[in-house]
């Protein structure tokens, strides 16, 4: 009798999990963007031209559960050409009155993986970025995507005719870990299994609940507003599971030599990090310095995982 009861509970739980994992999720949060929107495969791209004759291009890729709005305030008044690339299969955070479809090669990688996003980020650098001086800014998972683009397109990012530099903010790095025990089996299998249920329950999280999370200390009004949407950026939670598993697999499988593809890299680390493991992040970057003397490490103070939102002036000073 008890066996049948427990089996019924387990099946009901799994059905509820599958409901949230596979459900097509409506968009909740949206912002404004003064520029053009493009789409290739499952990826949206925002493009804004340079001003005042600037020959610089800034290309940005956000982290896990984030969208392109993460970088908007930081570069709002910059004269550089600005290109914002969204996580694949996430909602476009801007009104889509007109979106230009790009006829680019089919992406050979699975949607939701770091490799998929790195493939299209490399093509963005090759086909859209026009500046002679190109800064590729990746936050968190986006840092790994920037490194992966360099791994897939090494001749492009080491061009003698253009300068490509990588700004890796609180990044996912090779041979590093996520915070806590999330990188270790069976923990990451358990986390990824229950992720759709947890995210589904937090889709409309209240500000008070959000501010209780360790990652929110310190916060700013912009950080609070943007982080309220982290559980509703993806089109479905199956993509989030793939994202998370890909982070763990990429960190395990990619070697330190991936740092050598860019001539110049800057790794920016928070004073604490409640999302990624800070010590292994630092160790990875320090090992990278042995292979690439162009890699520098900036340790910030009074910061957590979202340095752009917590101390934008610190990132601007590095750029």
C-alpha positions as CSV (number, residue, x, y, z in Angstrom):
1,X,0.0,0.0,0.0
2,X,2.7,2.4,1.0
3,X,4.8,1.5,-2.0
4,X,1.8,2.4,-4.3
5,X,1.3,5.7,-2.4
6,X,5.0,6.7,-2.7
7,X,5.0,5.7,-6.4
8,X,1.9,7.8,-7.0
9,X,3.6,10.8,-5.3
10,X,6.8,10.3,-7.3
11,X,4.9,10.1,-10.6
12,X,2.8,13.2,-9.7
13,X,6.0,15.1,-8.8
14,X,7.7,14.0,-12.1
15,X,4.6,15.0,-14.1
16,X,4.6,18.5,-12.4
17,X,8.3,18.8,-13.1
18,X,7.8,17.9,-16.8
19,X,4.9,20.4,-17.0
20,X,7.3,23.2,-16.0
21,X,10.3,21.8,-18.0
22,X,8.5,21.6,-21.3
23,X,6.0,24.5,-21.0
24,X,6.3,27.4,-23.5
25,X,6.7,30.3,-21.2
26,X,5.2,33.7,-21.9
27,X,7.3,36.8,-21.8
28,X,6.9,39.0,-18.7
29,X,9.6,41.7,-18.7
30,X,10.5,43.9,-21.7
31,X,12.6,47.1,-22.2
32,X,13.5,49.6,-24.9
33,X,16.4,49.6,-27.3
34,X,17.4,52.3,-29.8
35,X,18.9,50.2,-32.6
36,X,18.3,47.3,-34.9
37,X,17.2,43.8,-34.0
38,X,18.5,40.7,-35.8
39,X,17.9,37.0,-35.4
40,X,19.8,33.9,-36.4
41,X,18.7,30.5,-35.4
42,X,17.5,30.8,-31.8
43,X,19.6,33.9,-31.1
44,X,18.6,37.5,-31.0
45,X,21.1,40.3,-31.6
46,X,20.8,44.0,-30.9
47,X,22.9,46.5,-32.9
48,X,23.6,50.2,-32.4
49,X,25.9,52.1,-34.7
50,X,29.0,54.0,-33.5
51,X,28.9,57.8,-32.9
52,X,31.3,60.6,-33.4
53,X,33.6,58.6,-35.7
54,X,34.4,56.0,-33.0
55,X,36.4,53.0,-34.4
56,X,35.6,50.9,-31.4
57,X,33.0,48.1,-31.1
58,X,31.7,46.6,-27.9
59,X,30.1,43.1,-28.1
60,X,28.3,41.8,-25.0
61,X,27.0,38.4,-23.9
62,X,25.0,38.0,-20.7
63,X,25.1,35.3,-18.1
64,X,22.8,32.4,-17.2
65,X,19.2,33.6,-16.8
66,X,20.1,37.1,-17.9
67,X,19.2,38.9,-21.1
68,X,20.8,41.7,-23.2
69,X,19.4,44.4,-20.9
70,X,22.2,43.6,-18.5
71,X,24.7,45.8,-20.4
72,X,22.4,48.7,-21.6
73,X,23.0,51.2,-18.8
74,X,26.7,50.5,-18.7
75,X,27.2,51.4,-22.4
76,X,24.3,53.8,-22.9
77,X,26.5,56.9,-23.4
78,X,29.5,55.1,-25.0
79,X,30.3,56.3,-28.6
80,X,31.3,52.8,-29.6
81,X,29.3,50.5,-31.9
82,X,27.3,48.3,-29.5
83,X,26.3,44.8,-30.2
84,X,24.2,42.9,-27.7
85,X,23.9,39.1,-28.1
86,X,21.2,37.2,-26.2
87,X,21.3,33.7,-24.8
88,X,19.9,31.3,-27.4
89,X,16.2,30.4,-26.9
90,X,15.7,33.2,-24.4
91,X,13.0,35.8,-24.9
92,X,14.1,38.9,-26.8
93,X,13.8,41.7,-24.1
94,X,12.9,44.4,-26.7
95,X,9.9,45.1,-28.8
96,X,10.1,43.2,-32.0
97,X,8.3,45.4,-34.5
98,X,10.9,44.5,-37.1
99,X,13.6,41.8,-36.8
100,X,16.0,41.1,-39.7
101,X,16.6,37.4,-40.3
102,X,20.2,36.6,-41.0
103,X,21.1,33.9,-43.5
104,X,24.1,32.4,-41.7
105,X,25.4,28.9,-41.5
106,X,23.4,26.4,-39.5
107,X,24.8,26.1,-36.0
108,X,26.2,22.5,-35.5
109,X,25.8,22.6,-31.7
110,X,22.9,21.9,-29.4
111,X,20.8,24.9,-28.4
112,X,21.5,26.0,-24.9
113,X,25.1,24.9,-24.8
114,X,28.1,27.2,-24.5
115,X,29.3,25.9,-27.8
116,X,26.1,26.9,-29.6
117,X,26.3,30.5,-28.3
118,X,30.1,30.6,-29.0
119,X,29.5,29.6,-32.6
120,X,27.1,32.5,-33.3
121,X,29.1,35.0,-31.2
122,X,32.1,34.2,-33.4
123,X,30.1,35.0,-36.5
124,X,28.9,38.2,-34.9
125,X,32.5,39.3,-34.4
126,X,33.3,38.3,-38.0
127,X,30.3,39.6,-39.8
128,X,28.7,42.4,-37.8
129,X,31.4,44.1,-35.7
130,X,33.1,46.8,-37.8
131,X,35.5,48.5,-35.3
132,X,39.2,48.2,-35.5
133,X,39.3,47.9,-31.7
134,X,36.8,45.2,-30.5
135,X,36.0,44.6,-26.8
136,X,34.1,41.4,-26.1
137,X,32.4,41.6,-22.7
138,X,31.0,38.5,-21.2
139,X,29.4,38.2,-17.8
140,X,29.3,34.9,-15.9
141,X,28.3,32.2,-18.4
142,X,28.9,34.8,-21.0
143,X,32.5,34.8,-20.1
144,X,32.7,31.2,-21.1
145,X,30.9,32.0,-24.3
146,X,33.5,34.6,-25.1
147,X,36.3,32.2,-24.5
148,X,34.5,29.5,-26.6
149,X,34.1,31.9,-29.5
150,X,37.9,32.4,-29.3
151,X,38.4,28.7,-29.3
152,X,36.2,28.2,-32.4
153,X,37.6,31.2,-34.2
154,X,41.2,31.6,-33.1
155,X,42.5,33.2,-36.3
156,X,39.8,35.8,-36.2
157,X,40.3,37.0,-32.6
158,X,44.1,37.0,-33.1
159,X,43.9,39.1,-36.3
160,X,46.9,41.3,-37.1
161,X,44.6,43.9,-38.6
162,X,42.1,44.3,-35.7
163,X,42.5,44.2,-32.0
164,X,40.1,41.8,-30.1
165,X,40.2,41.9,-26.3
166,X,38.1,40.0,-23.9
167,X,36.5,41.5,-20.7
168,X,35.4,38.6,-18.5
169,X,33.3,39.7,-15.6
170,X,32.7,37.2,-12.8
171,X,33.1,34.6,-15.5
172,X,32.6,30.9,-15.9
173,X,36.2,29.7,-16.4
174,X,37.8,26.4,-17.4
175,X,38.6,24.1,-14.5
176,X,36.6,26.3,-12.1
177,X,33.3,25.5,-10.4
178,X,29.9,27.0,-9.6
179,X,29.3,28.0,-6.0
180,X,28.6,25.5,-3.3
181,X,28.4,21.8,-4.4
182,X,26.6,22.4,-7.7
183,X,29.6,21.2,-9.8
184,X,29.8,17.8,-8.1
185,X,27.7,14.7,-8.9
186,X,25.1,13.9,-7.8
187,X,24.4,17.5,-6.7
188,X,24.2,19.0,-10.2
189,X,21.9,16.2,-11.3
190,X,19.6,16.9,-8.4
191,X,19.7,20.6,-8.9
192,X,19.0,20.3,-12.7
193,X,16.1,17.9,-12.0
194,X,14.3,20.2,-9.6
195,X,15.3,23.4,-11.4
196,X,12.0,23.6,-13.5
197,X,9.9,23.3,-10.3
198,X,11.9,25.9,-8.4
199,X,12.0,28.4,-11.3
200,X,8.4,27.9,-12.0
201,X,7.5,28.9,-8.4
202,X,9.8,31.9,-8.6
203,X,8.7,33.3,-12.0
204,X,6.8,36.2,-10.3
205,X,9.1,36.5,-7.3
206,X,8.4,39.4,-5.0
207,X,11.1,42.1,-4.4
208,X,11.3,41.2,-0.7
209,X,11.9,37.5,-1.5
210,X,14.5,38.4,-4.1
211,X,16.5,40.7,-1.8
212,X,16.8,37.9,0.8
213,X,18.9,35.9,-1.7
214,X,22.7,36.0,-1.0
215,X,23.5,37.0,-4.6
216,X,21.6,40.3,-4.1
217,X,24.0,41.7,-1.5
218,X,24.9,44.4,-2.3
219,X,22.2,45.7,-4.6
220,X,21.1,48.8,-6.5
221,X,17.7,49.7,-8.0
222,X,18.8,48.6,-11.4
223,X,20.2,45.3,-10.1
224,X,17.0,44.6,-8.2
225,X,14.8,45.4,-11.2
226,X,16.8,43.2,-13.7
227,X,17.2,40.3,-11.3
228,X,13.5,40.1,-10.8
229,X,13.3,38.7,-14.3
230,X,16.0,36.0,-14.1
231,X,13.4,33.2,-13.6
232,X,11.4,34.3,-16.7
233,X,14.0,35.1,-19.4
234,X,14.1,31.7,-21.0
235,X,11.4,30.4,-23.4
236,X,11.3,27.2,-21.5
237,X,13.1,25.7,-18.5
238,X,14.5,22.8,-20.6
239,X,16.8,25.4,-22.0
240,X,17.9,26.4,-18.5
241,X,18.7,22.8,-17.6
242,X,20.9,22.5,-20.8
243,X,22.5,25.8,-19.9
244,X,23.4,24.6,-16.4
245,X,24.6,21.2,-17.4
246,X,26.7,22.8,-20.2
247,X,28.4,25.1,-17.7
248,X,29.5,22.1,-15.5
249,X,30.6,20.0,-18.5
250,X,32.5,22.9,-20.2
251,X,34.4,23.8,-17.0
252,X,35.4,20.2,-16.6
253,X,36.4,19.5,-20.2
254,X,38.0,22.8,-21.4
255,X,41.7,23.4,-20.6
256,X,43.5,26.5,-19.5
257,X,44.9,26.9,-23.0
258,X,41.6,28.5,-24.0
259,X,42.9,31.7,-22.6
260,X,45.7,31.9,-25.2
261,X,43.3,32.6,-28.1
262,X,42.9,36.3,-27.2
263,X,46.0,38.5,-27.0
264,X,44.5,40.6,-24.2
265,X,42.1,39.5,-21.5
266,X,40.9,41.1,-18.3
267,X,39.2,38.9,-15.6
268,X,37.2,40.9,-13.2
269,X,36.3,39.2,-9.9
270,X,33.9,40.3,-7.1
271,X,35.0,40.6,-3.5
272,X,32.5,37.7,-2.9
273,X,30.6,35.6,-5.3
274,X,27.4,33.7,-4.3
275,X,26.9,32.3,-7.8
276,X,30.3,31.0,-8.9
277,X,33.2,29.7,-6.8
278,X,35.5,32.6,-6.4
279,X,38.6,30.8,-5.4
280,X,38.5,28.3,-8.3
281,X,37.8,31.3,-10.7
282,X,40.9,33.1,-9.4
283,X,43.0,29.9,-9.7
284,X,41.9,29.4,-13.3
285,X,42.7,33.0,-14.2
286,X,46.1,32.8,-12.5
287,X,46.9,29.6,-14.4
288,X,45.9,31.4,-17.5
289,X,48.4,34.1,-16.9
290,X,51.2,31.5,-17.2
291,X,50.1,30.8,-20.8
292,X,49.2,34.3,-21.7
293,X,51.0,37.4,-20.4
294,X,48.2,39.5,-21.8
295,X,45.8,38.3,-19.2
296,X,45.2,40.6,-16.2
297,X,43.1,40.0,-13.1
298,X,41.2,42.8,-11.4
299,X,39.8,42.1,-7.9
300,X,37.1,44.5,-6.9
301,X,35.8,45.4,-3.4
302,X,32.3,45.8,-2.1
303,X,31.0,43.6,-5.0
304,X,29.3,40.2,-5.6
305,X,28.5,38.4,-8.8
306,X,26.9,41.3,-10.8
307,X,29.7,43.9,-10.9
308,X,28.3,45.8,-13.8
309,X,25.0,46.4,-11.9
310,X,26.7,47.0,-8.5
311,X,29.7,49.2,-9.6
312,X,29.3,50.2,-13.2
313,X,32.1,52.8,-12.8
314,X,34.5,50.0,-12.0
315,X,33.8,48.3,-15.3
316,X,33.9,51.6,-17.2
317,X,37.3,52.3,-15.9
318,X,38.6,49.0,-17.2
319,X,37.0,49.5,-20.6
